[in-house]
Amino acid sequence: MDNLIKNNNIILSMFLIIGIAGCSTPKVYLNNDSPNTVGSTSKYKCNYNPKAKTSGAFYKTDGPLEMPSWVNNVLEPIPKYEPLHKWANRPYNRLEQDFIPLTKVGNYNQKGIATWYGKRYHGQNTSSGEKYDMFQMTAASPVLPIPSYARVTNLKNGRSVVVRINDRGPFLKGRIIDLSFLAACQLDYAIQGSTDVQVISLNP
């Protein structure tokens, strides 16, 4: 009987140690509702200096900003099947322009200007209803299905990342995608504010 109680105490102690260790692990994602929980870390590091001179103006209070130490551990999403959002894919009008979102993934390949958005919108609702997290690999598109995935390539340096589309925008002519701060940082244009990109919609 004494041995049984002793063994039970040992097992209980092991569970407590594991639980404490799990609680001390740094959390990668700020948005617990995000489905992006699998993938691999990007091969690009986010070497962002908030004190560096910018060649482009930040939008209002979007930047510059300090980054958390774990930012280079965030996972790049793997395209997977997700049912389209019931409301976010309806035709709409912004800035006197009509937009008709695509209803199928994999039917988009465009070149244009990419911008990014950051702390001004951090924590606010996106068009999908999810909370915007500037430290996730997400993006806003005027027409790509929500949710869906796309590969974005910076045509000025060849860097390429996968992002999950969960928001609408940008709406100025010539701009085809608005990346999260982290995605823009990994494509190395966060300081400039915009760059020329190619956006390709990905099938799961």
Biotite code that builds the C-alpha atoms (Angstrom):
import biotite.structure as struc

atoms = struc.array([
    struc.Atom([0.000, 0.000, 0.000], chain_id="A", res_id=1, res_name="MET", atom_name="CA", element="C"),
    struc.Atom([2.828, 2.364, 0.891], chain_id="A", res_id=2, res_name="ASP", atom_name="CA", element="C"),
    struc.Atom([4.512, 1.609, -2.433], chain_id="A", res_id=3, res_name="ASN", atom_name="CA", element="C"),
    struc.Atom([1.266, 2.360, -4.312], chain_id="A", res_id=4, res_name="LEU", atom_name="CA", element="C"),
    struc.Atom([0.900, 5.742, -2.583], chain_id="A", res_id=5, res_name="ILE", atom_name="CA", element="C"),
    struc.Atom([4.564, 6.485, -3.264], chain_id="A", res_id=6, res_name="LYS", atom_name="CA", element="C"),
    struc.Atom([4.194, 5.634, -6.971], chain_id="A", res_id=7, res_name="ASN", atom_name="CA", element="C"),
    struc.Atom([1.060, 7.802, -7.246], chain_id="A", res_id=8, res_name="ASN", atom_name="CA", element="C"),
    struc.Atom([2.915, 10.727, -5.683], chain_id="A", res_id=9, res_name="ASN", atom_name="CA", element="C"),
    struc.Atom([5.764, 10.320, -8.171], chain_id="A", res_id=10, res_name="ILE", atom_name="CA", element="C"),
    struc.Atom([3.332, 10.309, -11.114], chain_id="A", res_id=11, res_name="ILE", atom_name="CA", element="C"),
    struc.Atom([1.514, 13.369, -9.751], chain_id="A", res_id=12, res_name="LEU", atom_name="CA", element="C"),
    struc.Atom([4.827, 15.207, -9.350], chain_id="A", res_id=13, res_name="SER", atom_name="CA", element="C"),
    struc.Atom([5.751, 14.422, -12.952], chain_id="A", res_id=14, res_name="MET", atom_name="CA", element="C"),
    struc.Atom([2.459, 15.888, -14.235], chain_id="A", res_id=15, res_name="PHE", atom_name="CA", element="C"),
    struc.Atom([3.005, 19.033, -12.168], chain_id="A", res_id=16, res_name="LEU", atom_name="CA", element="C"),
    struc.Atom([6.514, 19.494, -13.583], chain_id="A", res_id=17, res_name="ILE", atom_name="CA", element="C"),
    struc.Atom([5.253, 19.039, -17.150], chain_id="A", res_id=18, res_name="ILE", atom_name="CA", element="C"),
    struc.Atom([2.425, 21.498, -16.532], chain_id="A", res_id=19, res_name="GLY", atom_name="CA", element="C"),
    struc.Atom([4.760, 24.138, -15.142], chain_id="A", res_id=20, res_name="ILE", atom_name="CA", element="C"),
    struc.Atom([7.183, 23.675, -18.054], chain_id="A", res_id=21, res_name="ALA", atom_name="CA", element="C"),
    struc.Atom([4.315, 24.088, -20.528], chain_id="A", res_id=22, res_name="GLY", atom_name="CA", element="C"),
    struc.Atom([3.189, 27.317, -18.865], chain_id="A", res_id=23, res_name="CYS", atom_name="CA", element="C"),
    struc.Atom([6.679, 28.769, -19.142], chain_id="A", res_id=24, res_name="SER", atom_name="CA", element="C"),
    struc.Atom([6.917, 28.185, -22.927], chain_id="A", res_id=25, res_name="THR", atom_name="CA", element="C"),
    struc.Atom([6.764, 31.484, -24.868], chain_id="A", res_id=26, res_name="PRO", atom_name="CA", element="C"),
    struc.Atom([3.543, 31.838, -26.860], chain_id="A", res_id=27, res_name="LYS", atom_name="CA", element="C"),
    struc.Atom([4.200, 32.324, -30.573], chain_id="A", res_id=28, res_name="VAL", atom_name="CA", element="C"),
    struc.Atom([0.771, 33.601, -31.583], chain_id="A", res_id=29, res_name="TYR", atom_name="CA", element="C"),
    struc.Atom([-1.030, 36.478, -29.968], chain_id="A", res_id=30, res_name="LEU", atom_name="CA", element="C"),
    struc.Atom([-4.353, 35.551, -31.555], chain_id="A", res_id=31, res_name="ASN", atom_name="CA", element="C"),
    struc.Atom([-5.583, 32.319, -29.995], chain_id="A", res_id=32, res_name="ASN", atom_name="CA", element="C"),
    struc.Atom([-8.404, 32.063, -32.551], chain_id="A", res_id=33, res_name="ASP", atom_name="CA", element="C"),
    struc.Atom([-6.023, 31.686, -35.486], chain_id="A", res_id=34, res_name="SER", atom_name="CA", element="C"),
    struc.Atom([-6.162, 28.361, -37.347], chain_id="A", res_id=35, res_name="PRO", atom_name="CA", element="C"),
    struc.Atom([-2.475, 28.756, -38.269], chain_id="A", res_id=36, res_name="ASN", atom_name="CA", element="C"),
    struc.Atom([-1.032, 26.342, -35.733], chain_id="A", res_id=37, res_name="THR", atom_name="CA", element="C"),
    struc.Atom([1.067, 24.185, -38.060], chain_id="A", res_id=38, res_name="VAL", atom_name="CA", element="C"),
    struc.Atom([3.857, 25.020, -40.454], chain_id="A", res_id=39, res_name="GLY", atom_name="CA", element="C"),
    struc.Atom([7.528, 25.907, -40.344], chain_id="A", res_id=40, res_name="SER", atom_name="CA", element="C"),
    struc.Atom([9.437, 29.023, -39.430], chain_id="A", res_id=41, res_name="THR", atom_name="CA", element="C"),
    struc.Atom([10.386, 31.284, -42.333], chain_id="A", res_id=42, res_name="SER", atom_name="CA", element="C"),
    struc.Atom([13.896, 31.087, -43.778], chain_id="A", res_id=43, res_name="LYS", atom_name="CA", element="C"),
    struc.Atom([13.988, 34.896, -43.656], chain_id="A", res_id=44, res_name="TYR", atom_name="CA", element="C"),
    struc.Atom([14.777, 36.794, -40.488], chain_id="A", res_id=45, res_name="LYS", atom_name="CA", element="C"),
    struc.Atom([12.964, 39.978, -39.592], chain_id="A", res_id=46, res_name="CYS", atom_name="CA", element="C"),
    struc.Atom([15.895, 42.357, -39.172], chain_id="A", res_id=47, res_name="ASN", atom_name="CA", element="C"),
    struc.Atom([13.803, 45.440, -38.563], chain_id="A", res_id=48, res_name="TYR", atom_name="CA", element="C"),
    struc.Atom([15.344, 48.555, -37.046], chain_id="A", res_id=49, res_name="ASN", atom_name="CA", element="C"),
    struc.Atom([12.645, 50.987, -35.850], chain_id="A", res_id=50, res_name="PRO", atom_name="CA", element="C"),
    struc.Atom([15.251, 53.754, -35.643], chain_id="A", res_id=51, res_name="LYS", atom_name="CA", element="C"),
    struc.Atom([16.406, 53.425, -39.233], chain_id="A", res_id=52, res_name="ALA", atom_name="CA", element="C"),
    struc.Atom([15.642, 56.163, -41.722], chain_id="A", res_id=53, res_name="LYS", atom_name="CA", element="C"),
    struc.Atom([12.568, 55.379, -43.769], chain_id="A", res_id=54, res_name="THR", atom_name="CA", element="C"),
    struc.Atom([12.269, 55.982, -47.484], chain_id="A", res_id=55, res_name="SER", atom_name="CA", element="C"),
    struc.Atom([8.489, 55.938, -47.195], chain_id="A", res_id=56, res_name="GLY", atom_name="CA", element="C"),
    struc.Atom([6.074, 57.424, -44.684], chain_id="A", res_id=57, res_name="ALA", atom_name="CA", element="C"),
    struc.Atom([4.287, 55.180, -42.210], chain_id="A", res_id=58, res_name="PHE", atom_name="CA", element="C"),
    struc.Atom([0.510, 55.393, -42.274], chain_id="A", res_id=59, res_name="TYR", atom_name="CA", element="C"),
    struc.Atom([-0.489, 57.457, -39.229], chain_id="A", res_id=60, res_name="LYS", atom_name="CA", element="C"),
    struc.Atom([0.474, 55.399, -36.159], chain_id="A", res_id=61, res_name="THR", atom_name="CA", element="C"),
    struc.Atom([1.379, 52.136, -37.917], chain_id="A", res_id=62, res_name="ASP", atom_name="CA", element="C"),
    struc.Atom([5.090, 52.389, -37.176], chain_id="A", res_id=63, res_name="GLY", atom_name="CA", element="C"),
    struc.Atom([7.900, 52.281, -36.437], chain_id="A", res_id=64, res_name="PRO", atom_name="CA", element="C"),
    struc.Atom([7.726, 49.897, -33.490], chain_id="A", res_id=65, res_name="LEU", atom_name="CA", element="C"),
    struc.Atom([9.726, 47.506, -31.325], chain_id="A", res_id=66, res_name="GLU", atom_name="CA", element="C"),
    struc.Atom([9.433, 43.788, -32.044], chain_id="A", res_id=67, res_name="MET", atom_name="CA", element="C"),
    struc.Atom([9.074, 40.924, -29.540], chain_id="A", res_id=68, res_name="PRO", atom_name="CA", element="C"),
    struc.Atom([12.079, 38.636, -29.173], chain_id="A", res_id=69, res_name="SER", atom_name="CA", element="C"),
    struc.Atom([10.147, 35.578, -30.454], chain_id="A", res_id=70, res_name="TRP", atom_name="CA", element="C"),
    struc.Atom([9.073, 37.149, -33.758], chain_id="A", res_id=71, res_name="VAL", atom_name="CA", element="C"),
    struc.Atom([11.367, 34.959, -35.890], chain_id="A", res_id=72, res_name="ASN", atom_name="CA", element="C"),
    struc.Atom([9.779, 31.800, -34.422], chain_id="A", res_id=73, res_name="ASN", atom_name="CA", element="C"),
    struc.Atom([6.320, 32.479, -35.875], chain_id="A", res_id=74, res_name="VAL", atom_name="CA", element="C"),
    struc.Atom([5.135, 29.719, -38.194], chain_id="A", res_id=75, res_name="LEU", atom_name="CA", element="C"),
    struc.Atom([4.469, 30.227, -41.892], chain_id="A", res_id=76, res_name="GLU", atom_name="CA", element="C"),
    struc.Atom([1.002, 28.807, -42.661], chain_id="A", res_id=77, res_name="PRO", atom_name="CA", element="C"),
    struc.Atom([0.476, 25.682, -44.750], chain_id="A", res_id=78, res_name="ILE", atom_name="CA", element="C"),
    struc.Atom([-2.396, 26.028, -47.259], chain_id="A", res_id=79, res_name="PRO", atom_name="CA", element="C"),
    struc.Atom([-5.350, 23.875, -46.267], chain_id="A", res_id=80, res_name="LYS", atom_name="CA", element="C"),
    struc.Atom([-9.026, 23.634, -47.107], chain_id="A", res_id=81, res_name="TYR", atom_name="CA", element="C"),
    struc.Atom([-11.250, 26.064, -45.219], chain_id="A", res_id=82, res_name="GLU", atom_name="CA", element="C"),
    struc.Atom([-14.899, 26.849, -46.007], chain_id="A", res_id=83, res_name="PRO", atom_name="CA", element="C"),
    struc.Atom([-15.331, 30.351, -47.394], chain_id="A", res_id=84, res_name="LEU", atom_name="CA", element="C"),
    struc.Atom([-16.669, 33.012, -45.062], chain_id="A", res_id=85, res_name="HIS", atom_name="CA", element="C"),
    struc.Atom([-20.408, 33.553, -45.452], chain_id="A", res_id=86, res_name="LYS", atom_name="CA", element="C"),
    struc.Atom([-20.309, 37.374, -45.662], chain_id="A", res_id=87, res_name="TRP", atom_name="CA", element="C"),
    struc.Atom([-16.732, 38.423, -46.481], chain_id="A", res_id=88, res_name="ALA", atom_name="CA", element="C"),
    struc.Atom([-16.847, 37.249, -50.112], chain_id="A", res_id=89, res_name="ASN", atom_name="CA", element="C"),
    struc.Atom([-19.815, 39.288, -51.310], chain_id="A", res_id=90, res_name="ARG", atom_name="CA", element="C"),
    struc.Atom([-19.366, 42.069, -53.928], chain_id="A", res_id=91, res_name="PRO", atom_name="CA", element="C"),
    struc.Atom([-18.747, 45.462, -52.326], chain_id="A", res_id=92, res_name="TYR", atom_name="CA", element="C"),
    struc.Atom([-17.828, 49.084, -53.080], chain_id="A", res_id=93, res_name="ASN", atom_name="CA", element="C"),
    struc.Atom([-14.932, 51.071, -51.615], chain_id="A", res_id=94, res_name="ARG", atom_name="CA", element="C"),
    struc.Atom([-13.559, 54.447, -52.678], chain_id="A", res_id=95, res_name="LEU", atom_name="CA", element="C"),
    struc.Atom([-16.051, 54.541, -55.566], chain_id="A", res_id=96, res_name="GLU", atom_name="CA", element="C"),
    struc.Atom([-14.756, 51.206, -56.885], chain_id="A", res_id=97, res_name="GLN", atom_name="CA", element="C"),
    struc.Atom([-16.680, 47.958, -57.258], chain_id="A", res_id=98, res_name="ASP", atom_name="CA", element="C"),
    struc.Atom([-14.934, 44.784, -56.103], chain_id="A", res_id=99, res_name="PHE", atom_name="CA", element="C"),
    struc.Atom([-16.108, 41.257, -56.850], chain_id="A", res_id=100, res_name="ILE", atom_name="CA", element="C"),
    struc.Atom([-14.230, 38.722, -54.678], chain_id="A", res_id=101, res_name="PRO", atom_name="CA", element="C"),
    struc.Atom([-13.223, 35.414, -56.234], chain_id="A", res_id=102, res_name="LEU", atom_name="CA", element="C"),
    struc.Atom([-15.155, 32.367, -55.090], chain_id="A", res_id=103, res_name="THR", atom_name="CA", element="C"),
    struc.Atom([-12.512, 29.767, -55.981], chain_id="A", res_id=104, res_name="LYS", atom_name="CA", element="C"),
    struc.Atom([-8.916, 29.507, -54.810], chain_id="A", res_id=105, res_name="VAL", atom_name="CA", element="C"),
    struc.Atom([-6.019, 29.080, -57.214], chain_id="A", res_id=106, res_name="GLY", atom_name="CA", element="C"),
    struc.Atom([-7.381, 31.465, -59.886], chain_id="A", res_id=107, res_name="ASN", atom_name="CA", element="C"),
    struc.Atom([-5.251, 34.531, -59.205], chain_id="A", res_id=108, res_name="TYR", atom_name="CA", element="C"),
    struc.Atom([-1.788, 35.557, -60.423], chain_id="A", res_id=109, res_name="ASN", atom_name="CA", element="C"),
    struc.Atom([-1.109, 39.293, -60.408], chain_id="A", res_id=110, res_name="GLN", atom_name="CA", element="C"),
    struc.Atom([1.743, 41.771, -60.133], chain_id="A", res_id=111, res_name="LYS", atom_name="CA", element="C"),
    struc.Atom([1.353, 45.116, -58.407], chain_id="A", res_id=112, res_name="GLY", atom_name="CA", element="C"),
    struc.Atom([2.143, 47.084, -55.276], chain_id="A", res_id=113, res_name="ILE", atom_name="CA", element="C"),
    struc.Atom([2.088, 45.586, -51.790], chain_id="A", res_id=114, res_name="ALA", atom_name="CA", element="C"),
    struc.Atom([1.707, 47.670, -48.645], chain_id="A", res_id=115, res_name="THR", atom_name="CA", element="C"),
    struc.Atom([1.438, 46.602, -44.995], chain_id="A", res_id=116, res_name="TRP", atom_name="CA", element="C"),
    struc.Atom([-0.535, 47.492, -41.889], chain_id="A", res_id=117, res_name="TYR", atom_name="CA", element="C"),
    struc.Atom([0.536, 47.274, -38.288], chain_id="A", res_id=118, res_name="GLY", atom_name="CA", element="C"),
    struc.Atom([-0.118, 48.466, -34.757], chain_id="A", res_id=119, res_name="LYS", atom_name="CA", element="C"),
    struc.Atom([-2.854, 50.943, -35.676], chain_id="A", res_id=120, res_name="ARG", atom_name="CA", element="C"),
    struc.Atom([-5.093, 47.933, -36.458], chain_id="A", res_id=121, res_name="TYR", atom_name="CA", element="C"),
    struc.Atom([-3.555, 45.366, -34.110], chain_id="A", res_id=122, res_name="HIS", atom_name="CA", element="C"),
    struc.Atom([-6.319, 43.593, -32.184], chain_id="A", res_id=123, res_name="GLY", atom_name="CA", element="C"),
    struc.Atom([-9.150, 44.967, -34.321], chain_id="A", res_id=124, res_name="GLN", atom_name="CA", element="C"),
    struc.Atom([-11.600, 42.779, -36.217], chain_id="A", res_id=125, res_name="ASN", atom_name="CA", element="C"),
    struc.Atom([-10.742, 41.812, -39.778], chain_id="A", res_id=126, res_name="THR", atom_name="CA", element="C"),
    struc.Atom([-13.326, 41.247, -42.520], chain_id="A", res_id=127, res_name="SER", atom_name="CA", element="C"),
    struc.Atom([-13.386, 37.583, -41.515], chain_id="A", res_id=128, res_name="SER", atom_name="CA", element="C"),
    struc.Atom([-14.226, 38.481, -37.924], chain_id="A", res_id=129, res_name="GLY", atom_name="CA", element="C"),
    struc.Atom([-10.854, 37.284, -36.647], chain_id="A", res_id=130, res_name="GLU", atom_name="CA", element="C"),
    struc.Atom([-8.671, 39.626, -34.627], chain_id="A", res_id=131, res_name="LYS", atom_name="CA", element="C"),
    struc.Atom([-5.862, 41.181, -36.648], chain_id="A", res_id=132, res_name="TYR", atom_name="CA", element="C"),
    struc.Atom([-2.462, 40.173, -35.317], chain_id="A", res_id=133, res_name="ASP", atom_name="CA", element="C"),
    struc.Atom([0.428, 42.071, -36.858], chain_id="A", res_id=134, res_name="MET", atom_name="CA", element="C"),
    struc.Atom([2.821, 39.277, -35.833], chain_id="A", res_id=135, res_name="PHE", atom_name="CA", element="C"),
    struc.Atom([1.104, 36.547, -37.858], chain_id="A", res_id=136, res_name="GLN", atom_name="CA", element="C"),
    struc.Atom([1.587, 35.671, -41.522], chain_id="A", res_id=137, res_name="MET", atom_name="CA", element="C"),
    struc.Atom([-1.680, 37.106, -42.824], chain_id="A", res_id=138, res_name="THR", atom_name="CA", element="C"),
    struc.Atom([-2.773, 39.586, -45.460], chain_id="A", res_id=139, res_name="ALA", atom_name="CA", element="C"),
    struc.Atom([-5.671, 41.635, -46.800], chain_id="A", res_id=140, res_name="ALA", atom_name="CA", element="C"),
    struc.Atom([-6.732, 41.419, -50.429], chain_id="A", res_id=141, res_name="SER", atom_name="CA", element="C"),
    struc.Atom([-9.467, 43.272, -52.328], chain_id="A", res_id=142, res_name="PRO", atom_name="CA", element="C"),
    struc.Atom([-10.572, 40.133, -54.209], chain_id="A", res_id=143, res_name="VAL", atom_name="CA", element="C"),
    struc.Atom([-8.911, 36.917, -52.990], chain_id="A", res_id=144, res_name="LEU", atom_name="CA", element="C"),
    struc.Atom([-11.294, 34.514, -51.223], chain_id="A", res_id=145, res_name="PRO", atom_name="CA", element="C"),
    struc.Atom([-11.552, 34.742, -47.424], chain_id="A", res_id=146, res_name="ILE", atom_name="CA", element="C"),
    struc.Atom([-10.056, 32.609, -46.076], chain_id="A", res_id=147, res_name="PRO", atom_name="CA", element="C"),
    struc.Atom([-7.468, 31.430, -48.578], chain_id="A", res_id=148, res_name="SER", atom_name="CA", element="C"),
    struc.Atom([-3.709, 31.310, -49.017], chain_id="A", res_id=149, res_name="TYR", atom_name="CA", element="C"),
    struc.Atom([-1.303, 33.058, -51.368], chain_id="A", res_id=150, res_name="ALA", atom_name="CA", element="C"),
    struc.Atom([2.380, 33.167, -52.138], chain_id="A", res_id=151, res_name="ARG", atom_name="CA", element="C"),
    struc.Atom([3.736, 36.719, -52.211], chain_id="A", res_id=152, res_name="VAL", atom_name="CA", element="C"),
    struc.Atom([7.102, 37.392, -53.845], chain_id="A", res_id=153, res_name="THR", atom_name="CA", element="C"),
    struc.Atom([8.998, 40.653, -53.483], chain_id="A", res_id=154, res_name="ASN", atom_name="CA", element="C"),
    struc.Atom([10.110, 41.338, -57.057], chain_id="A", res_id=155, res_name="LEU", atom_name="CA", element="C"),
    struc.Atom([12.904, 43.632, -55.859], chain_id="A", res_id=156, res_name="LYS", atom_name="CA", element="C"),
    struc.Atom([14.811, 41.011, -53.857], chain_id="A", res_id=157, res_name="ASN", atom_name="CA", element="C"),
    struc.Atom([13.276, 37.608, -54.684], chain_id="A", res_id=158, res_name="GLY", atom_name="CA", element="C"),
    struc.Atom([12.043, 36.883, -51.154], chain_id="A", res_id=159, res_name="ARG", atom_name="CA", element="C"),
    struc.Atom([8.843, 34.843, -51.059], chain_id="A", res_id=160, res_name="SER", atom_name="CA", element="C"),
    struc.Atom([6.423, 33.930, -48.249], chain_id="A", res_id=161, res_name="VAL", atom_name="CA", element="C"),
    struc.Atom([3.043, 32.244, -47.825], chain_id="A", res_id=162, res_name="VAL", atom_name="CA", element="C"),
    struc.Atom([0.278, 34.219, -46.128], chain_id="A", res_id=163, res_name="VAL", atom_name="CA", element="C"),
    struc.Atom([-3.319, 33.530, -45.140], chain_id="A", res_id=164, res_name="ARG", atom_name="CA", element="C"),
    struc.Atom([-5.907, 35.964, -46.531], chain_id="A", res_id=165, res_name="ILE", atom_name="CA", element="C"),
    struc.Atom([-8.371, 36.984, -43.813], chain_id="A", res_id=166, res_name="ASN", atom_name="CA", element="C"),
    struc.Atom([-9.104, 40.668, -44.505], chain_id="A", res_id=167, res_name="ASP", atom_name="CA", element="C"),
    struc.Atom([-10.112, 43.155, -47.221], chain_id="A", res_id=168, res_name="ARG", atom_name="CA", element="C"),
    struc.Atom([-7.951, 45.934, -48.617], chain_id="A", res_id=169, res_name="GLY", atom_name="CA", element="C"),
    struc.Atom([-6.019, 47.846, -49.857], chain_id="A", res_id=170, res_name="PRO", atom_name="CA", element="C"),
    struc.Atom([-8.361, 49.926, -52.003], chain_id="A", res_id=171, res_name="PHE", atom_name="CA", element="C"),
    struc.Atom([-6.072, 52.427, -53.751], chain_id="A", res_id=172, res_name="LEU", atom_name="CA", element="C"),
    struc.Atom([-5.553, 51.675, -57.439], chain_id="A", res_id=173, res_name="LYS", atom_name="CA", element="C"),
    struc.Atom([-2.374, 49.747, -58.212], chain_id="A", res_id=174, res_name="GLY", atom_name="CA", element="C"),
    struc.Atom([-2.196, 48.173, -54.750], chain_id="A", res_id=175, res_name="ARG", atom_name="CA", element="C"),
    struc.Atom([-3.079, 44.502, -54.807], chain_id="A", res_id=176, res_name="ILE", atom_name="CA", element="C"),
    struc.Atom([-2.304, 43.259, -51.278], chain_id="A", res_id=177, res_name="ILE", atom_name="CA", element="C"),
    struc.Atom([-1.835, 44.591, -47.755], chain_id="A", res_id=178, res_name="ASP", atom_name="CA", element="C"),
    struc.Atom([0.437, 42.341, -45.700], chain_id="A", res_id=179, res_name="LEU", atom_name="CA", element="C"),
    struc.Atom([0.730, 42.008, -41.961], chain_id="A", res_id=180, res_name="SER", atom_name="CA", element="C"),
    struc.Atom([3.728, 43.740, -40.451], chain_id="A", res_id=181, res_name="PHE", atom_name="CA", element="C"),
    struc.Atom([5.548, 40.431, -39.943], chain_id="A", res_id=182, res_name="LEU", atom_name="CA", element="C"),
    struc.Atom([5.027, 39.292, -43.549], chain_id="A", res_id=183, res_name="ALA", atom_name="CA", element="C"),
    struc.Atom([6.247, 42.656, -44.858], chain_id="A", res_id=184, res_name="ALA", atom_name="CA", element="C"),
    struc.Atom([9.229, 42.484, -42.538], chain_id="A", res_id=185, res_name="CYS", atom_name="CA", element="C"),
    struc.Atom([10.193, 39.037, -43.820], chain_id="A", res_id=186, res_name="GLN", atom_name="CA", element="C"),
    struc.Atom([9.905, 40.325, -47.383], chain_id="A", res_id=187, res_name="LEU", atom_name="CA", element="C"),
    struc.Atom([12.224, 43.154, -46.279], chain_id="A", res_id=188, res_name="ASP", atom_name="CA", element="C"),
    struc.Atom([10.081, 46.159, -47.175], chain_id="A", res_id=189, res_name="TYR", atom_name="CA", element="C"),
    struc.Atom([8.632, 47.151, -43.796], chain_id="A", res_id=190, res_name="ALA", atom_name="CA", element="C"),
    struc.Atom([10.906, 50.193, -43.624], chain_id="A", res_id=191, res_name="ILE", atom_name="CA", element="C"),
    struc.Atom([10.015, 51.339, -47.156], chain_id="A", res_id=192, res_name="GLN", atom_name="CA", element="C"),
    struc.Atom([6.276, 50.858, -46.648], chain_id="A", res_id=193, res_name="GLY", atom_name="CA", element="C"),
    struc.Atom([5.594, 49.339, -50.078], chain_id="A", res_id=194, res_name="SER", atom_name="CA", element="C"),
    struc.Atom([7.201, 47.259, -52.808], chain_id="A", res_id=195, res_name="THR", atom_name="CA", element="C"),
    struc.Atom([6.485, 45.536, -56.136], chain_id="A", res_id=196, res_name="ASP", atom_name="CA", element="C"),
    struc.Atom([5.202, 41.998, -55.700], chain_id="A", res_id=197, res_name="VAL", atom_name="CA", element="C"),
    struc.Atom([3.712, 39.005, -57.451], chain_id="A", res_id=198, res_name="GLN", atom_name="CA", element="C"),
    struc.Atom([0.725, 37.388, -55.720], chain_id="A", res_id=199, res_name="VAL", atom_name="CA", element="C"),
    struc.Atom([-0.291, 33.832, -56.585], chain_id="A", res_id=200, res_name="ILE", atom_name="CA", element="C"),
    struc.Atom([-3.335, 32.161, -55.045], chain_id="A", res_id=201, res_name="SER", atom_name="CA", element="C"),
    struc.Atom([-2.565, 28.687, -53.677], chain_id="A", res_id=202, res_name="LEU", atom_name="CA", element="C"),
    struc.Atom([-4.670, 25.530, -53.704], chain_id="A", res_id=203, res_name="ASN", atom_name="CA", element="C"),
    struc.Atom([-4.641, 23.471, -50.501], chain_id="A", res_id=204, res_name="PRO", atom_name="CA", element="C"),
])
